[in-house]
């Protein structure tokens, strides 16, 4: 089944940035019908058979006598026109509200007064329940057709194991989502599979990074939720014990340690689970991804804290030293690093794929250990200076803030390209700025400054840019990659002061479709989505940032944008038989939707850090056993190395006992090894390419590439 664009006009931008979060889709917008039935008619059942009051009976209905003055066409027309104008101005009683109101009828629980009576207030708990139900339906479909498989294809109704006996890739990754949503039956089923079937003693290669963030992270977060919140999140009575999670995690981590057995200590891209031998990447001349090598630290440190085994900590921490010793300008790192040498390959600088989570884990390492490891905050701050200096520019003509790339180095031309992956940054900047505190509370802290106010404004502008990726497409779904038209020469963020920076539109409201008026979506001339990038994988980064922005700023528009996005996902990812969705059943994406719509008391940002796969870990104190086991090389006030003040460089290699000196190192380029690493690129509960094309929305826009 090929995807077809919906016919007829789509009213996608009737809401302003501060809109009330009304649905964009009519009551019948959720095809096929089977999905609505399986979700209990979640989206708009109350509106299906009703019409707006003023359409129930035309005022021209035949009558045997002359109507009174208040029923005469001319007078009534003037009254209706006046009311329509006022309602349009104030954003209530608008004719579009009946078109875009759709599913909101079922989520209004109380009202507040206005000039025209009462306006419904959104029931966010009910919206969270809708996310929960969407996840439950998808998970149940997986249980029925591919239980224990590592991939699930919801159209074909089959699955595939990444290794001979399966790794529980979907099951383990979804554990904490099942807990947070209190899906006890599904959780007990999952725990039984883990207890009875999950073994890591399998002769197969897996991605070091993906296995760490998804499998190790999933087990550790499940332990955290079950042990720190007993009886709160899906309490179970299966008597399997909560130590099961930590025991499985430790076994897996011991096998992953083999990837760190390199001359520099930087992990190789893959590892064989049985032999515990690391395997270089089969591409990129054997280099590891910078983001992957530097985004295993939260998981290994938390496991070390739980078990008291310091080698997990030491191995992960040593990578940060190797990376920092390269002394890259302005805290911005190339996206590949040779594991044998600990040296970077190339000079491609970006915060999208292969670069992103390095920056994310800098500030999160600082927060994880209760702000006791200041070196990571320092490194984050340096990277932010570099981002502002080299990567932030403005689109043309609307001046949206663009976090661009430097594919040929910082001294070469800028590329106005943003992977959807980059949209983790608005939320991460806000988190770094307040430490997870609400903005009103953070501003009362002694360390608050004008610089932090500037960073909050930057987070808000980048959030707007990321949201615009969704609003400019007919489907309401962002493309995988977005390009921007920019000024020539580029207008750079650092060339302005906070008082005179270019201003982006305050609203995405479309103008009326009248002669001589440009009624296209705001940003149409700024955003460029190329045909090869006009697909949507239901990635979590934008809703992740919406979650952080809501929690930190308290601005409900971020929740409203999230609801609009969730509705678009529901509309365009439903599989033909109504049994679920395509890759929308990725637990990470739905988890962030659920947290966005749930109470702020659920996992406060001041108590937890989320890994890059949305698995929550607790913040903790270093204690007596752990410390930052490395120091940065001496630098001046501008971050440059100070000649003559550097310690003697002693080559290190890591064995099971930690770092040790070695006599010599032969630095040779790692050769590419043609080895099968099926697990490297598999996402949990995702469809095969054929299934995705058949079911998910292809976010094709009318923007012409220039």
C-alpha positions as MATLAB code, in Angstrom:
seq = 'XXXXXXXXXXXXXXXXXXXXXXXXXXXXXXXXXXXXXXXXXXXXXXXXXXXXXXXXXXXXXXXXXXXXXXXXXXXXXXXXXXXXXXXXXXXXXXXXXXXXXXXXXXXXXXXXXXXXXXXXXXXXXXXXXXXXXXXXXXXXXXXXXXXXXXXXXXXXXXXXXXXXXXXXXXXXXXXXXXXXXXXXXXXXXXXXXXXXXXXXXXXXXXXXXXXXXXXXXXXXXXXXXXXXXXXXXXXXXXXXXXXXXXXXXXXXXXXXXXXXXXXXXXXXXXXXXXXXXXXXXXXXXXXXXXXXXXXXXXXXXXXXXXXXXXXXXXXXXXXXXXXXXXXXXXXXXXXXXXXXXXXXXXXXXXXXXXXXXXXXXXXXXXXXXXXXXXXXXXXXXXXXXXXXXXXXXXXXXXXXXXXXXXXXXXXXXXXXXXXXXXXXXXXXXXXXXXXXXXXXXXXXXXXXXXXXXXXXXXXXXXXXXXXXXXXXXXXXXXXXXXXXXXXXXXXXXXXXXXXXXXXXXXXXXXXXXXXXXXXXXXXXXXXXXXXXXXXXXXXXXXXXXXXXXXXXXXXXXXXXXXXXXXXXXXXXXXXXXXXXXXXXXXXXXXXXXXXXXXXXXXXXXXXXXXXXXXXXXXXXXXXXXXXXXXXXXXXXXXXXXXXXXXXXXXXXXXXXXXXXXXXXXXXXXXXXXXXXXXXXXXXXXXXXXXXXXXXXXXXXXXXXXX';
ca = [
       0.000    0.000    0.000;
       1.606    3.224   -1.113;
       1.221    6.319    0.969;
      -1.091    8.898   -0.521;
      -1.339   12.519    0.438;
      -4.689   13.378    2.021;
      -7.053   15.019   -0.401;
      -8.609   18.419    0.140;
      -7.310   21.380    2.133;
      -5.619   20.853    5.469;
      -6.044   23.533    8.105;
      -2.697   23.105    9.744;
      -1.804   26.530   10.993;
      -4.946   28.021   12.401;
      -3.446   28.049   15.883;
      -0.935   30.629   17.045;
       2.213   29.894   19.023;
       0.117   30.449   22.129;
      -2.907   28.586   20.782;
      -5.238   26.542   22.895;
      -4.028   23.254   21.510;
      -7.185   22.389   19.605;
      -7.037   19.424   17.293;
      -6.144   20.045   13.676;
      -8.103   17.148   12.341;
     -11.789   16.563   11.911;
     -13.636   13.805   13.666;
     -13.084   11.418   10.792;
      -9.394   12.225   10.422;
      -8.130    8.962   11.883;
      -8.163    6.365    9.160;
      -8.495    3.493    9.054;
     -11.552    3.058   11.237;
     -10.164   -0.014   12.944;
      -7.630    2.034   14.861;
     -10.293    4.254   16.357;
     -12.289    1.230   17.377;
      -9.295   -0.430   19.026;
      -8.429    2.771   20.863;
     -11.935    3.132   22.206;
     -12.798    5.897   19.759;
     -10.123    8.048   21.350;
     -10.126   10.812   18.804;
     -13.360   12.644   18.552;
     -16.197   10.228   18.991;
     -18.419   12.894   20.480;
     -18.150   15.097   17.419;
     -18.821   12.550   14.734;
     -22.586   12.854   14.602;
     -22.869   16.490   15.586;
     -22.808   19.675   13.563;
     -22.100   23.218   14.677;
     -25.241   24.768   16.114;
     -25.493   27.456   13.445;
     -25.557   24.763   10.729;
     -28.326   22.655   12.233;
     -31.055   24.536   10.392;
     -30.432   27.084    7.629;
     -32.014   30.466    8.250;
     -33.536   30.188    4.761;
     -35.704   27.266    5.882;
     -39.183   27.799    4.328;
     -41.749   29.607    6.431;
     -45.369   30.587    5.873;
     -44.911   34.102    7.128;
     -42.456   36.967    6.917;
     -39.742   36.407    9.540;
     -39.294   38.975   12.278;
     -36.469   41.467   12.006;
     -34.030   39.222   13.837;
     -34.546   36.465   11.229;
     -34.226   38.622    8.150;
     -31.254   37.719    5.993;
     -29.595   41.122    5.889;
     -29.810   41.793    9.621;
     -28.877   38.278   10.598;
     -26.020   38.308    8.144;
     -24.609   41.462    9.694;
     -24.928   40.000   13.184;
     -23.282   36.731   12.187;
     -20.501   38.564   10.371;
     -19.835   40.698   13.423;
     -19.801   37.684   15.726;
     -17.558   35.807   13.328;
     -15.112   38.686   13.225;
     -15.014   38.981   17.012;
     -14.703   35.246   17.518;
     -11.905   35.051   14.960;
     -10.107   37.934   16.690;
     -10.369   36.387   20.153;
      -9.729   32.837   18.933;
     -13.038   31.398   20.183;
     -16.211   30.264   18.467;
     -14.261   30.338   15.231;
     -15.727   28.369   12.332;
     -12.342   26.651   12.112;
     -12.761   25.428   15.658;
     -15.353   22.977   14.384;
     -12.948   21.768   11.716;
      -9.850   21.676   13.912;
     -11.599   20.936   17.183;
     -11.998   17.244   16.394;
     -10.882   15.204   19.318;
     -10.763   17.972   21.907;
     -14.383   17.447   22.886;
     -13.380   14.454   24.942;
     -10.560   16.139   26.839;
     -12.317   19.170   28.307;
     -12.977   18.655   31.983;
     -13.722   22.135   33.300;
     -14.135   25.653   32.066;
     -12.966   29.171   32.629;
     -14.844   32.368   31.994;
     -14.408   34.685   29.035;
     -16.291   37.585   27.495;
     -18.456   35.100   25.625;
     -19.091   32.600   28.438;
     -17.001   29.541   29.227;
     -14.005   28.162   27.383;
     -12.990   24.557   27.879;
      -9.763   23.778   29.714;
      -7.699   20.907   28.380;
      -7.649   17.724   30.440;
      -3.981   16.799   30.146;
      -4.426   13.633   32.176;
      -6.855   12.390   29.534;
      -4.379   13.210   26.792;
      -1.707   11.260   28.636;
      -4.152    8.340   28.723;
      -4.481    8.531   24.949;
      -0.733    8.202   24.566;
      -0.791    5.266   26.952;
      -3.521    3.579   24.945;
      -1.635    4.096   21.681;
       1.413    2.445   23.196;
      -0.631   -0.393   24.684;
      -2.293   -1.203   21.366;
       1.053   -1.276   19.551;
       2.766   -3.341   22.243;
      -0.085   -5.827   22.357;
       0.183   -6.240   18.583;
       3.876   -6.991   18.977;
       3.127   -9.483   21.772;
       0.670  -11.265   19.522;
       2.754  -11.571   16.371;
       6.472  -11.332   17.191;
       7.008  -11.783   20.913;
      10.708  -11.929   21.749;
      11.837  -10.683   18.357;
      14.159   -7.686   18.171;
      12.430   -6.082   15.202;
       8.733   -5.934   14.477;
       7.094   -5.186   11.145;
       3.519   -4.145   11.961;
       2.270   -4.302    8.386;
       3.671   -7.739    7.556;
       2.917   -8.961   11.111;
       6.287  -10.607   11.464;
       9.553   -9.949   13.218;
      13.234  -10.764   13.198;
      15.848  -11.599   15.778;
      19.135   -9.729   15.641;
      20.984  -12.665   17.210;
      20.049  -16.373   17.197;
      18.077  -16.342   20.463;
      17.050  -12.706   20.449;
      18.161   -9.892   22.722;
      14.787   -8.643   23.855;
      15.618   -5.406   22.048;
      12.015   -4.203   22.087;
      11.087   -5.713   25.439;
      13.985   -4.307   27.458;
      13.821   -0.899   25.801;
      10.141   -0.627   26.749;
      10.392   -1.704   30.409;
      10.384    1.750   31.977;
       7.664    2.937   29.586;
       5.470    0.044   30.748;
       6.214    1.015   34.345;
       5.508    4.717   33.974;
       2.238    3.945   32.196;
       1.290    1.356   34.843;
       0.799   -1.419   32.298;
       1.255   -4.171   34.874;
       0.060   -7.107   32.781;
       2.415   -6.285   29.935;
       5.249   -5.632   32.394;
       4.871   -9.031   34.073;
       4.831  -10.706   30.660;
       8.037   -8.853   29.755;
       9.737   -9.708   33.038;
       8.957  -13.391   32.555;
      10.529  -13.343   29.091;
      13.650  -11.681   30.490;
      13.872  -14.191   33.329;
      13.288  -17.260   31.161;
      14.828  -16.340   27.812;
      17.266  -13.435   27.895;
      20.915  -14.442   27.655;
      23.851  -12.416   26.406;
      26.085  -15.439   25.921;
      25.568  -15.398   22.160;
      28.159  -15.496   19.401;
      27.164  -12.346   17.597;
      28.298   -8.769   17.071;
      26.278   -5.858   18.382;
      26.676   -2.096   18.330;
      28.518   -0.964   21.446;
      26.608    2.303   21.593;
      23.095    1.114   20.740;
      23.338   -1.855   23.086;
      24.552    0.385   25.893;
      21.941    3.107   25.625;
      18.981    0.821   24.864;
      19.624   -2.507   26.580;
      21.910   -1.530   29.450;
      20.011    1.718   29.874;
      16.663   -0.075   29.799;
      17.676   -2.557   32.486;
      19.156    0.128   34.722;
      16.155    2.435   34.476;
      13.821   -0.476   35.219;
      15.847   -1.166   38.357;
      15.701    2.495   39.350;
      11.934    2.788   38.978;
      11.170   -0.512   40.694;
      13.579   -0.022   43.606;
      13.166    3.717   44.251;
       9.391    3.849   43.805;
       8.065    0.603   45.266;
       4.371    0.162   44.672;
       4.148    3.283   42.481;
       4.964    2.297   38.899;
       3.230   -0.917   37.806;
       3.907   -2.952   40.967;
       4.258   -6.635   40.143;
       3.608   -9.809   42.131;
       5.589  -12.285   40.047;
       8.242  -12.886   42.736;
      11.029  -12.754   40.152;
      12.846  -10.101   42.175;
      14.204   -6.708   41.208;
      17.833   -7.852   41.334;
      17.169   -9.502   37.997;
      17.600   -6.176   36.236;
      20.995   -5.417   37.797;
      22.268   -8.960   37.315;
      21.425   -8.870   33.616;
      22.908   -5.367   33.334;
      26.205   -6.358   34.910;
      26.508   -9.415   32.662;
      25.883   -7.285   29.589;
      28.284   -4.536   30.676;
      31.073   -7.055   31.268;
      30.690   -8.182   27.670;
      30.618   -4.605   26.364;
      33.900   -3.866   28.155;
      35.679   -5.748   25.376;
      35.007   -2.825   23.027;
      37.169   -0.606   25.269;
      40.223   -2.862   24.877;
      42.027   -0.469   22.527;
      45.343    1.331   22.707;
      43.650    4.631   23.475;
      40.740    3.333   25.538;
      38.204    4.728   23.068;
      35.660    1.953   22.397;
      35.330    0.221   19.062;
      32.042    0.475   17.203;
      30.947   -3.128   17.826;
      31.633   -6.026   20.142;
      31.051   -9.782   20.017;
      28.938  -10.696   23.012;
      30.424  -14.182   23.520;
      34.095  -13.548   22.807;
      33.934  -10.040   24.314;
      36.179   -8.794   21.513;
      35.766   -5.323   20.068;
      35.312   -4.894   16.321;
      36.137   -1.707   14.377;
      33.500   -0.094   12.226;
      33.137   -1.656    8.792;
      32.950    1.872    7.367;
      34.706    5.211    7.838;
      38.181    3.597    7.746;
      37.371    1.822   10.983;
      36.799    5.013   12.961;
      34.223    5.114   15.722;
      31.486    7.719   15.872;
      32.389   10.488   18.312;
      28.874   10.613   19.713;
      28.784    6.860   20.216;
      32.129    6.678   21.992;
      31.202    9.513   24.340;
      27.591    8.543   25.071;
      28.002    5.468   27.238;
      29.148    7.307   30.359;
      25.811    7.815   32.125;
      25.037    4.118   31.893;
      28.442    2.842   33.009;
      28.709    5.313   35.870;
      25.280    4.436   37.241;
      26.068    0.722   37.036;
      29.357    1.343   38.864;
      27.479    3.217   41.576;
      24.987    0.360   41.957;
      27.525   -2.441   42.037;
      30.585   -0.752   43.528;
      32.620   -2.016   40.571;
      34.852    0.930   39.699;
      36.156   -0.433   36.390;
      32.886    0.476   34.638;
      33.397    4.054   35.775;
      37.090    4.154   34.914;
      36.665    2.802   31.410;
      33.887    5.221   30.469;
      35.518    8.209   32.133;
      38.878    7.652   30.448;
      37.250    8.207   27.050;
      36.397   11.772   28.048;
      40.048   12.467   28.879;
      41.249   11.123   25.538;
      38.732   13.235   23.672;
      39.541   16.387   25.632;
      43.296   15.939   25.276;
      42.885   16.456   21.527;
      42.249   20.132   22.361;
      39.776   20.814   19.567;
      39.029   24.522   18.975;
      36.080   26.061   20.810;
      34.902   22.742   22.224;
      33.561   21.482   18.881;
      34.581   17.958   17.865;
      34.791   16.184   14.494;
      32.266   13.375   14.197;
      34.742   10.446   13.869;
      37.548    9.269   16.136;
      40.068    6.443   15.658;
      39.790    4.055   18.570;
      43.393    2.837   18.283;
      44.925    6.318   18.242;
      42.406    8.362   20.187;
      42.711   10.949   17.400;
      39.947   12.450   15.312;
      39.343   11.634   11.665;
      38.435   14.512    9.353;
      37.034   17.854   10.399;
      33.282   17.523    9.875;
      31.609   19.477   12.678;
      27.911   19.051   13.380;
      25.460   18.449   16.204;
      23.385   16.052   14.131;
      24.157   12.410   13.475;
      27.419   11.089   14.960;
      28.021   14.292   16.907;
      24.857   14.996   18.867;
      24.940   13.093   22.139;
      28.561   13.991   22.954;
      27.307   17.457   23.837;
      24.195   16.087   25.532;
      26.260   13.845   27.817;
      28.625   16.646   28.840;
      25.973   18.496   30.796;
      24.166   15.343   31.875;
      27.322   13.879   33.409;
      27.611   17.081   35.420;
      24.013   16.781   36.587;
      24.126   13.005   37.184;
      26.750   13.354   39.911;
      24.877   16.226   41.559;
      27.021   18.946   39.973;
      30.153   17.657   41.691;
      32.179   17.073   38.520;
      32.668   20.612   37.318;
      34.922   19.600   34.456;
      31.903   18.520   32.434;
      30.073   21.793   32.957;
      33.226   23.603   31.835;
      33.401   21.493   28.683;
      29.703   22.104   27.995;
      30.147   25.853   28.392;
      33.098   25.846   26.008;
      31.102   23.953   23.420;
      28.228   26.414   23.739;
      30.631   29.273   23.066;
      31.755   27.399   19.963;
      28.182   26.757   18.812;
      27.308   30.436   19.130;
      30.466   31.512   17.345;
      30.547   29.045   14.460;
      27.217   27.262   13.961;
      24.310   29.582   14.762;
      22.972   31.583   11.839;
      19.607   32.909   10.614;
      17.236   31.880    7.870;
      16.000   34.117    5.109;
      13.591   35.882    5.013;
      12.036   35.114    8.428;
      15.183   34.930   10.594;
      14.581   31.602   12.274;
      17.611   30.543   14.328;
      19.475   27.746   12.530;
      22.010   25.401   14.168;
      24.038   24.684   11.046;
      27.040   22.505   10.170;
      30.675   23.026    9.187;
      31.343   19.905    7.072;
      34.859   21.004    6.073;
      36.025   22.538    9.323;
      35.364   25.667   11.340;
      37.276   27.906    8.943;
      35.286   26.766    5.905;
      31.810   27.531    4.614;
      28.715   26.966    6.725;
      26.063   24.476    5.598;
      22.488   25.525    6.528;
      21.387   21.962    7.279;
      19.677   20.602   10.375;
      19.092   16.918   10.966;
      15.944   16.309   12.974;
      18.367   14.854   15.520;
      19.607   18.395   16.257;
      16.270   19.200   17.870;
      17.484   17.696   21.141;
      19.364   20.962   21.664;
      16.586   23.384   22.724;
      15.634   21.211   25.674;
      19.232   20.420   26.558;
      20.182   24.100   26.593;
      17.252   24.855   28.886;
      18.204   21.941   31.152;
      21.818   23.114   31.325;
      20.764   26.674   32.080;
      18.517   25.957   35.076;
      19.814   22.560   36.133;
      16.260   21.265   35.804;
      14.664   23.887   38.046;
      11.601   25.763   36.780;
      12.728   29.083   35.344;
      10.954   31.157   37.999;
      12.796   29.306   40.741;
      16.116   29.295   38.901;
      16.067   33.056   38.502;
      16.030   33.395   42.286;
      19.291   31.467   42.635;
      22.459   33.407   43.414;
      24.215   32.270   40.243;
      21.588   33.547   37.820;
      22.866   36.008   35.222;
      21.971   37.863   32.049;
      23.983   35.224   30.199;
      21.573   32.548   31.409;
      18.596   34.633   30.307;
      20.227   34.773   26.883;
      20.565   30.976   26.800;
      16.888   30.531   27.675;
      15.969   32.844   24.805;
      18.224   30.809   22.511;
      16.490   27.608   23.617;
      13.114   29.187   22.860;
      14.220   30.305   19.395;
      15.666   26.915   18.485;
      12.488   25.268   19.764;
      10.513   27.492   17.435;
      12.744   26.503   14.523;
      12.244   22.817   15.255;
       8.498   23.228   15.580;
       8.452   25.037   12.251;
       9.801   21.869   10.641;
       6.398   20.351   11.423;
       4.132   23.284   10.646;
       5.358   23.884    7.099;
       4.450   20.427    5.771;
       0.995   19.312    4.627;
       1.049   16.307    6.964;
       2.238   18.166   10.034;
       5.289   15.901   10.235;
       8.893   17.039    9.928;
      11.306   15.771    7.322;
      14.313   13.712    8.355;
      16.620   16.565    7.321;
      15.770   20.216    6.754;
      17.794   22.818    4.886;
      17.348   26.571    5.131;
      17.703   29.532    2.877;
      20.089   31.878    4.668;
      21.401   35.382    4.162;
      24.415   36.017    1.950;
      26.787   36.517    3.650;
      25.402   34.531    6.602;
      24.191   36.476    9.608;
      25.963   34.870   12.563;
      24.606   34.777   16.100;
      27.816   36.024   17.669;
      27.877   39.121   15.458;
      24.943   40.568   17.418;
      24.132   41.501   20.978;
      21.056   40.232   22.811;
      19.359   43.559   22.093;
      19.746   43.635   18.315;
      19.598   40.038   17.094;
      17.396   39.293   14.059;
      13.799   38.599   15.072;
      11.786   35.590   13.943;
       7.993   35.642   13.505;
       6.070   35.638   16.764;
       3.372   33.404   15.325;
       2.849   30.725   12.726;
      -0.702   31.947   12.089;
      -1.533   31.860    8.415;
      -3.121   34.898    6.840;
      -6.591   34.608    5.269;
      -6.661   33.146    1.772;
      -7.615   36.374    0.027;
      -6.474   37.966   -3.243;
      -3.097   39.643   -2.887;
      -2.363   38.028    0.494;
       0.313   35.372    1.019;
      -1.581   32.696    2.912;
       1.132   30.049    2.736;
       2.554   28.648    5.981;
       4.891   31.040    7.738;
       8.418   29.945    6.924;
       7.589   28.557    3.481;
      10.445   30.537    1.945;
      12.878   29.642    4.752;
      12.541   25.867    5.116;
      13.694   23.528    2.345;
      12.972   19.786    2.489;
      14.566   17.854   -0.334;
      12.744   14.854   -1.832;
      15.308   12.413   -0.450;
      14.680   13.765    3.078;
      10.904   14.078    2.883;
      10.138   11.152    5.157;
       9.424   11.069    8.866;
      10.703    8.345   11.213;
       8.747    9.533   14.261;
      11.961   10.530   15.962;
      11.736   11.756   19.569;
      14.032   14.795   19.595;
      11.426   17.513   19.102;
       8.942   16.143   21.633;
      11.890   15.540   23.967;
      12.722   19.239   23.818;
       9.053   20.176   24.164;
       8.995   18.139   27.377;
      12.000   19.984   28.802;
      10.727   23.383   27.660;
       7.330   22.778   29.276;
       8.819   21.584   32.541;
      11.302   24.477   32.738;
       9.351   27.451   31.348;
       5.802   26.402   32.282;
       4.573   27.772   28.945;
       1.624   25.601   27.919;
       2.195   26.255   24.236;
       4.843   23.543   24.330;
       2.263   21.034   25.514;
      -0.125   22.216   22.813;
       2.491   21.768   20.109;
       3.159   18.289   21.452;
      -0.506   17.358   21.241;
      -0.701   18.616   17.669;
       2.337   16.506   16.800;
       0.899   13.442   18.523;
      -2.321   13.750   16.527;
      -0.359   13.963   13.283;
       1.572   10.836   14.225;
      -1.656    9.017   15.024;
      -3.261   10.064   11.779;
      -0.427    9.175    9.444;
       1.196    6.113   11.034;
      -1.840    3.857   11.514;
      -1.352    0.465    9.868;
      -4.074   -0.717    7.472;
      -5.707   -3.296    9.739;
      -6.055   -0.896   12.639;
      -3.914   -2.943   15.000;
      -1.358   -0.276   15.724;
       1.149    2.023   14.091;
       4.381    1.914   12.172;
       7.464    3.201   13.977;
       5.362    5.431   16.223;
       5.448    2.558   18.700;
       9.031    3.466   19.446;
       8.900    3.522   23.254;
      11.140    6.575   23.495;
       8.904    8.881   21.482;
       5.702    7.852   23.236;
       7.396    8.053   26.627;
       8.208   11.721   26.063;
       4.643   12.398   24.901;
       3.357   10.715   28.048;
       5.666   12.711   30.318;
       4.797   15.942   28.508;
       1.094   15.469   29.196;
       1.473   14.001   32.697;
       1.960   15.734   36.038;
       5.276   17.463   36.639;
       5.576   15.387   39.807;
       6.418   12.360   37.673;
      10.226   12.152   37.561;
      11.135   15.771   38.431;
      14.038   17.064   36.387;
      15.908   17.968   39.559;
      15.975   14.308   40.607;
      16.800   12.444   37.399;
      18.764   12.534   34.183;
      17.499   10.856   31.030;
      19.982    9.046   28.878;
      19.935    9.603   25.139;
      17.319    6.841   24.778;
      15.000    8.482   27.360;
      15.811    6.006   30.121;
      15.706    7.809   33.498;
      18.559    7.418   36.003;
      18.785    9.002   39.449;
      21.149   11.794   40.344;
      23.590   10.738   43.045;
      26.533   11.923   45.139;
      30.049   10.782   44.268;
      30.662    9.436   47.754;
      34.010    8.044   48.906;
      34.442    5.437   46.195;
      34.139    7.598   43.101;
      35.740   10.772   41.850;
      36.683   12.485   38.615;
      39.774   10.488   37.799;
      41.340   12.898   35.341;
      42.311   16.536   34.966;
      42.273   18.741   31.924;
      45.492   20.001   30.425;
      46.403   23.518   31.489;
      44.628   26.169   29.433;
      44.578   29.953   29.363;
      41.518   32.169   29.735;
      40.623   31.585   26.083;
      40.751   27.806   26.438;
      44.088   27.429   24.614;
      46.722   25.027   25.886;
      49.502   26.723   27.867;
      52.911   25.774   26.389;
      55.379   24.306   28.838;
      52.773   23.553   31.487;
      51.522   20.262   30.144;
      52.149   17.004   31.955;
      54.198   14.353   30.229;
      51.936   12.308   27.990;
      52.037    8.656   29.036;
      50.316    6.265   26.603;
      47.685    4.167   28.323;
      45.926    0.967   27.619;
      43.035   -0.356   29.643;
      42.822   -3.904   30.881;
      40.561   -5.476   33.457;
      42.496   -3.732   36.200;
      42.071   -0.266   34.727;
      44.701    2.006   33.089;
      48.310    0.830   32.832;
      51.410    2.169   31.144;
      52.682    0.576   27.962;
      56.083    0.742   26.382;
      55.266    1.817   22.832;
      52.308    2.424   20.601;
      52.430    1.927   16.858;
      49.938    4.390   15.438;
      48.594    2.926   12.251;
      45.337    3.629   10.510;
      42.664    1.110   11.360;
      41.574   -0.810    8.298;
      37.935   -1.314    7.592;
      36.747   -4.775    8.542;
      33.834   -6.177    6.567;
      31.885   -7.662    9.433;
      28.185   -8.031    9.918;
      26.846   -5.772   12.650;
      23.136   -6.146   12.178;
      22.375   -4.564   15.519;
      24.187   -1.342   14.695;
      21.335    0.419   12.989;
      18.185   -1.243   14.265;
      15.656    0.875   16.148;
      13.283   -0.681   18.628;
       9.818   -1.555   17.373;
      10.548   -0.061   13.974;
       9.233   -1.248   10.641;
      11.239   -2.507    7.743;
      11.818    0.104    5.086;
       9.037   -1.352    2.980;
       6.620   -1.197    5.879;
       7.584    2.360    6.756;
       7.056    3.513    3.200;
       3.698    1.783    3.176;
       2.359    3.233    6.384;
       4.142    6.270    7.672;
       3.634    9.845    6.602;
       6.039   11.150    4.007;
       6.397   14.768    4.965;
       6.493   16.141    1.441;
       6.237   19.904    1.253;
       5.586   22.295   -1.552;
       8.772   24.195   -0.804;
      10.976   24.356   -3.865;
      14.625   23.629   -3.206;
      16.795   26.527   -4.239;
];
